[in-house]
Amino acid sequence: MDVSDEDVDRELSRVLKTRDPQDVPGFAAVWTAAERRYAAWKRSRRALAAAVIAGVGVMVMLHFATPDDAAAPYIEVAELLDSTFWIAPSDALLPVREFDLYDELPAVLESTEPGQGALL
């Protein structure tokens, strides 16, 4: 339903003409009510800020109240070495694990003499 600006103006004019001027509050009453609402809003913001500051303070106190021993437990050397030990993924595919592949390669002859048409 489209309402034109003229219809809105006519309706507003009708409401204003039928309205009793005694029902409209004065400026002082409106100003006082606005100041009261603003004061209540400021009190609620201050209460919220105080609650946030208190919460942060409690968190800081709890952080500093914990003993250092509980924060950093001792780690055994064996546990540290077990957690940093690395095995190559190809070790599982090899028949004997943990051997040096370079030691198992056949030695190449280092000769420059021709042997059957190729240099060895």
N, C-alpha and C positions, 0 to 999 in steps of 0.2 A: 504494500500500500504506500504509494508515494504521497507525501504531504508537502505542499508548496510552502514557500516562505510566507506568503500572504495569509495562509491558513494558520500558521504558527503565530504570526503577529496578531491576527484577530483573536485567537484563543487566549493569548497572553494579555491582550487589552481587556478582554472580558473578565478574566480572573482578577486583574488589578482593579477594575472598576467595582467588582462585587466584594472585594476584600475590605474588611473593616480596619481602618487605620489604627484602632486601639489594640489590635492583635499583633501588630508589628513591634518588636522590642526596640528600645532606644539604643543609640550608639554606645552609651556607657555600659549598658547591660551586656551587649554583644562583646565589647572590649574586655570586660571583666571575665566573661565566660572563656574567651580565647586565652587570656592570661592564665586562668586556672588550668585549662587543658595543657598549655605549654609547660607550666610548672610540674604538672603530673608526668608529662613526657620526659622532662629533665630528670625527675626523681627516678623514673624507671631506667633511664640510660645510666645514671650514676650507680644504681643498684646492680645493673648488668656488668658494668665496668669493674665494680668492686668484686663481684663474684668471679670474673675472669682473672683478675689480679690475684685473688686468694687462691684460685685453682693453680695458677702458674707457680705461686709461692710454695704451695704444698708439693707440687711435682719437683721443684728444685730442692726442697728440704729432703724429700724421699731419695732423690738422686745422691745427695751428699751424705745421707745417713747410712747408706749401704756400705759395709766394710769392703776394702779393696781386695781382700782375699776371695770374697765371693764373686767379685767382678771378673777376676783373672785367675782361674784355677791353673795349677801346675800341670803341664803336659809332659808325660813320660817320653824319653828319647825314642824308645822302641815304637811307641804309638806314632810319633812324628815321622820316623823313618818308614813305617808301614804305610802311612798315608801319602808319602811322596814317592814311593817306589813305582817305577814305570816298567811295563813289559810291552814289547813291540807286538802289534797285532799279528804279525807273521810268525811269531814264535809258536803259536798253536798249530800252525800248518807244517812245521818242520818236525822230522822224526825225533830228534834229540833236542830238547829245549836248552836254551841259554848256552849256545856255543858261538864262537866267532866265525862267521861265514867266510871272512877273508883268510883265515887259517886253513880252511877246507878246500880252497880253490887249487886246481893243479898248477904247478909251476910251468911257466912258458919258457921254452928254450930260448936263450938269447944268443943266437948265432946269425951271422951274416953270410954263411956259406950256402950256396944253392943246393937244395935237396929235392930232386925230382921236379924241377921246374919252379920251385917256390922258395922263398927265403924263409928260413925258420928262425 
